[in-house]
Amino acid sequence: MQESIIIKAYDIDEWRVIGGEAWTGTDRLATGIERFDLDATTDAPATTAQEMIMLQKVLATRFGLRLANEKKTMPVFALVVSKGGPKFQALGDGERPLPPPEHEPDKINFDTSDTIRSLVAKLNLMHALDRIVVDQTALQGRYGIWLKLGVDPPDIGGGVTVHFDDIPEALKQIGLEIKPTVASVDFYAISSAHPPTPN
């Protein structure tokens, strides 16, 4: 059972899901992760909300999935808007994200997707900062958001090292800041789950 199925069923961010044995895929560094295909059909067209409820039922009956909400008070970085306001462009309905900015030597344009929620999720999944990032921007729209981070020259294997310590300054360049604080953060712990039962 891949974590992506859980986040789709419950509309929660991947970094908020904790616990679970290796086969569930919640630990991205673990070995022994199993992958499963879920094939399902509906008798009539379903809304996204209805599809989520149906998927939750499948996960509960076939995988025995139970999630428990856990609130943890912990040191975090609050993502806030700088005094000058955001410096990225809002996207209209149906408008595609902007292409990357012009390339600069020793820099990489890091695509953070088109919402602040996506930006926060990617920052947390990279484990690039020593604290969880929480959104306190109150920005709800879609935006063209790119971060420009430094990189070292490619090694022999062609890989590059990204300077994740550039993130605070890169955020300032687009009108955002991270400020250390303490906050209550919602997590979703897998309290029970088992490999799927037969049809």
Backbone torsions as a table, in degrees:
resi	resn	phi	psi	omega
1	MET	NA	113.0	-177.9
2	GLN	-83.2	145.8	-179.4
3	GLU	-56.7	-30.6	-178.7
4	SER	-61.5	-29.9	177.6
5	ILE	-67.8	-39.5	-179.1
6	ILE	-65.5	-45.6	-176.4
7	ILE	-68.1	-30.0	176.4
8	LYS	-71.2	-40.2	-177.0
9	ALA	-69.2	-35.0	-174.1
10	TYR	-111.9	-0.4	-179.2
11	ASP	51.8	52.8	176.1
12	ILE	-123.9	155.9	-177.7
13	ASP	-77.4	144.5	-174.2
14	GLU	-55.8	-39.2	-175.6
15	TRP	-70.1	-14.0	179.6
16	ARG	-83.5	-13.6	-177.4
17	VAL	-87.1	124.1	-177.7
18	ILE	-129.3	162.3	178.7
19	GLY	81.0	-172.9	-179.0
20	GLY	93.8	145.3	178.3
21	GLU	-73.4	170.0	-173.6
22	ALA	-56.7	-36.7	-174.5
23	TRP	-66.0	-19.9	-178.1
24	THR	-74.2	-21.3	178.8
25	GLY	86.2	7.8	-179.6
26	THR	-73.7	-25.3	174.9
27	ASP	-98.5	104.9	-174.1
28	ARG	-69.4	-12.9	178.6
29	LEU	-97.5	-3.2	-175.6
30	ALA	-79.6	156.4	173.2
31	THR	-100.1	170.2	177.5
32	GLY	77.5	20.6	179.6
33	ILE	-75.7	127.9	177.2
34	GLU	-98.0	150.5	179.9
35	ARG	-120.2	140.2	-177.0
36	PHE	-132.1	146.3	174.3
37	ASP	-103.6	132.4	175.7
38	LEU	-109.4	116.8	176.6
39	ASP	-111.4	123.2	-179.2
40	ALA	-146.6	151.2	177.0
41	THR	-130.7	158.6	177.1
42	THR	-118.3	152.7	179.9
43	ASP	-71.6	-23.2	-179.0
44	ALA	-146.9	159.9	177.5
45	PRO	-54.3	139.6	-176.9
46	ALA	-121.8	147.6	174.5
47	THR	-76.3	168.0	178.2
48	THR	-59.9	-42.4	179.7
49	ALA	-61.8	-40.5	179.0
50	GLN	-67.5	-39.6	177.5
51	GLU	-62.3	-38.9	178.9
52	MET	-62.8	-43.7	179.9
53	ILE	-63.3	-42.7	179.3
54	MET	-63.7	-41.6	179.9
55	LEU	-66.8	-38.4	176.2
56	GLN	-59.6	-40.6	179.7
57	LYS	-66.3	-39.3	178.3
58	VAL	-63.6	-44.7	179.8
59	LEU	-63.7	-35.9	-179.8
60	ALA	-71.7	-42.6	-174.8
61	THR	-82.6	-39.9	-176.3
62	ARG	-86.5	-34.1	-176.5
63	PHE	-110.6	-4.1	-178.0
64	GLY	62.2	29.3	-174.6
65	LEU	-72.5	130.8	172.2
66	ARG	-132.8	127.9	177.9
67	LEU	-110.0	139.5	176.8
68	ALA	-120.6	126.4	178.1
69	ASN	-73.5	129.3	178.7
70	GLU	-126.5	129.3	174.6
71	LYS	-102.2	129.0	178.7
72	LYS	-123.6	125.8	173.7
73	THR	-87.7	121.9	-169.8
74	MET	-155.0	160.8	173.2
75	PRO	-66.2	133.5	-179.5
76	VAL	-139.2	170.8	166.0
77	PHE	-104.7	122.6	175.4
78	ALA	-86.9	123.0	175.6
79	LEU	-84.5	119.3	-176.5
80	VAL	-130.0	163.5	176.5
81	VAL	-83.6	134.1	177.3
82	SER	-66.6	164.2	-177.2
83	LYS	-57.7	-34.4	-178.9
84	GLY	-78.8	-4.0	-179.7
85	GLY	87.7	165.6	-179.9
86	PRO	-64.9	147.0	-178.3
87	LYS	-113.8	26.8	177.8
88	PHE	-120.3	157.0	-171.4
89	GLN	-86.1	134.3	173.5
90	ALA	-73.4	143.3	179.6
91	LEU	-103.4	138.4	177.9
92	GLY	-80.2	173.4	178.4
93	ASP	-58.4	125.5	179.0
94	GLY	77.8	-3.8	-179.3
95	GLU	-75.7	135.1	-177.3
96	ARG	-78.8	150.8	177.4
97	PRO	-57.5	153.3	-177.9
98	LEU	-71.8	150.9	174.4
99	PRO	-68.0	162.3	-178.7
100	PRO	-64.0	152.9	176.0
101	PRO	-63.4	169.0	179.4
102	GLU	-59.1	137.6	-177.8
103	HIS	-68.6	141.2	174.3
104	GLU	-121.5	145.2	178.0
105	PRO	-57.2	141.3	177.6
106	ASP	62.0	24.3	177.2
107	LYS	-131.1	154.6	173.9
108	ILE	-129.7	136.8	177.2
109	ASN	-88.8	112.4	-174.3
110	PHE	-97.1	114.8	-178.5
111	ASP	-75.3	118.6	-180.0
112	THR	-105.6	15.1	178.4
113	SER	74.9	-163.3	-166.4
114	ASP	-116.1	11.6	174.7
115	THR	-135.2	158.1	176.6
116	ILE	-64.4	-35.5	176.9
117	ARG	-59.0	-43.0	178.2
118	SER	-65.1	-40.6	178.1
119	LEU	-59.7	-49.3	-179.7
120	VAL	-61.7	-43.0	-179.5
121	ALA	-60.3	-43.7	-178.7
122	LYS	-68.9	-37.8	176.5
123	LEU	-61.6	-40.0	-178.9
124	ASN	-73.8	-37.0	-180.0
125	LEU	-70.9	-25.4	177.9
126	MET	-73.7	-18.7	-175.1
127	HIS	52.4	35.8	-176.1
128	ALA	-84.0	-19.3	-179.3
129	LEU	-114.4	159.0	-176.0
130	ASP	-88.2	10.3	175.0
131	ARG	-142.0	153.9	171.1
132	ILE	-64.1	142.1	175.9
133	VAL	-99.4	131.2	176.2
134	VAL	-119.8	144.7	-176.5
135	ASP	-82.4	119.4	172.2
136	GLN	-128.2	29.7	-178.3
137	THR	-85.8	-26.2	-173.9
138	ALA	65.2	17.4	177.2
139	LEU	-89.7	119.6	-172.7
140	GLN	-110.2	-6.5	-173.8
141	GLY	-84.4	-167.9	174.0
142	ARG	-106.2	139.8	-173.5
143	TYR	-140.9	158.5	170.9
144	GLY	-92.0	101.7	-172.1
145	ILE	-118.6	120.6	174.5
146	TRP	-130.7	140.6	173.0
147	LEU	-109.3	135.4	179.7
148	LYS	-103.6	110.1	-176.6
149	LEU	-115.3	149.4	177.7
150	GLY	-75.4	151.9	176.8
151	VAL	-137.2	151.3	172.0
152	ASP	-84.6	157.3	176.9
153	PRO	-57.5	150.7	-179.5
154	PRO	-56.6	144.2	175.8
155	ASP	-84.0	-172.2	-177.0
156	ILE	-59.1	-36.5	-179.2
157	GLY	-82.2	0.3	178.6
158	GLY	90.4	-2.7	179.9
159	GLY	-78.8	155.2	178.2
160	VAL	-122.6	151.9	175.9
161	THR	-103.0	120.3	-179.0
162	VAL	-88.8	136.1	179.4
163	HIS	-83.9	84.5	-179.1
164	PHE	-68.2	-16.9	175.7
165	ASP	-70.3	-6.8	174.9
166	ASP	-80.8	-7.9	-172.8
167	ILE	-57.2	-48.0	-179.5
168	PRO	-56.5	-43.9	-179.5
169	GLU	-69.8	-38.0	179.1
170	ALA	-63.4	-37.0	177.2
171	LEU	-65.6	-39.6	178.9
172	LYS	-61.8	-34.3	-179.4
173	GLN	-64.2	-23.4	179.7
174	ILE	-108.1	14.5	173.9
175	GLY	85.6	23.1	177.9
176	LEU	-125.3	159.0	178.0
177	GLU	-141.8	155.6	170.2
178	ILE	-115.2	130.8	-178.2
179	LYS	-123.5	130.1	179.9
180	PRO	-66.8	136.1	178.1
181	THR	-159.5	-174.5	175.2
182	VAL	-121.6	134.6	-177.1
183	ALA	-148.5	160.7	173.7
184	SER	-88.5	124.5	-174.8
185	VAL	-118.0	134.1	178.1
186	ASP	-84.2	128.5	171.0
187	PHE	-123.5	162.2	179.5
188	TYR	-126.2	107.3	-175.6
189	ALA	-91.5	135.4	174.5
190	ILE	-77.8	104.7	-178.5
191	SER	-84.0	-24.4	175.1
192	SER	-158.4	148.1	176.1
193	ALA	-171.8	148.2	177.2
194	HIS	-143.2	159.7	176.0
195	PRO	-54.2	154.2	-171.3
196	PRO	-64.2	144.9	174.2
197	THR	-81.1	157.1	178.3
198	PRO	-64.5	158.6	176.4
199	ASN	-62.4	NA	NA
